[in-house]
Amino acid sequence: MAAEAQAKLPVGVQSSRLGDVPQDDAWRLRLEGWTGRTRYYAAVLMRPRLKGLRISVGRRARIVVGPQGRVKRGAGLVLDSDVHLVAQATITFGDDVYVGRGCQIVAFSGVRIGDRCRFGERVSLHDEDHTPDGKGYLVAPVSIGNDVWIGANAVVLRGSVIGDGARVAAGAVVRGRVPANGLVGGVPARLLSLR
């Protein structure tokens, strides 16, 4: 079965423990083992400049790139452990982005994440939903602005646009527009305040 999966990979893609990663100039992975809470606190709480790092990928991260998929990134992308990326379309990361442990980002239409964004643990970001009859998908691109923080266990659904400087509370379910500098929370997410 592994030989079958290997044979079906597109040209320029090789299988690795991280999933299927295209081996071109867009991706040059530098794998670093995480050393517990020290790296977590440095990345999240103290918010250092990550621009010196090309990319850091935690343990058990899985990156799957389909035939039409592509992952683009700016300087300083950190994917913590157990992150799962599925790129059937383009996923674009800006500069200085931190994606927390257990996050899932799935792109069938396109996902854009701006500069200096922070995702808490187990954030789920999907640009697709099943159709009501369960026989297909509805897709719409997702756009996240610069300086956005998304709390743990939040869900961002297809067609969402999150403005610059917005904050999404932990456990919120976002569908639609979030204004710049807005704080949203709840299920479904609603505007709580503007900064």
Buried (B, 14 or more C-beta within 10 A) or exposed (E): EEEEEEEEBEEEBEEEEBBBBBEEEEBEBEEBEBEEEEBBEEBBEEEEEBEEBBBBBBBEBBBBBBEEBBBEBBBBBBBBBBBBBBBBBBBBBBBBBBBBBBBBBBBBBBBBBBBBBBBBBBBBBBBBBEEEEEEEBBBBBBBBBBBBBBBBBBBBBBBBBBBBBBBBBBBBBBBEBBBBBBBBBEEEBEBEEEE
